[in-house]
Amino acid sequence: MSTTAPDRRADASTGRALRVIPHSTTGSLRLAMGVLLVTDVVGGLLAVRAGVNTWGQAWGPEALLAAPVPMILVQLLLVWLATRRAGRGAAVAAGLLATACLVSVVSGFFDGGLGNAELSAGLAAYQYFLLAVTTVVGALGVRRAVAALRDGTR
């Protein structure tokens, strides 16, 4: 077993072990997507409970506190592909995920839903939380794309 100390260089087995430590791009991306999925589900439920969306609107184009179902499904699929593949395939999926998240965040500022007059201060804060979580997923998508390309060239 190899250990490292400040005055001792790491050997090849240490390098392999360090690459599988839980800071992996795939694990982080899956966790963040799980948080985003829960945030979308809870947001839709909050919107219905508050009366700002109906059941049919809560996860559709008029959703105020969640992404539309098609966007959620695309994000889930892209995370699955980005974390199940390696090399260029993972990089493309992760890049598309980052793009989808960017579109989702930008649309939040221009679709009239952000800061909607019907929302309480708490629900408006939830919108910003949703945008923040979406941004984290997008940033982790970029990180996964870079890591997949880097690992694919070795």
Disulfide bonds with the S-S distance in Angstrom:
none
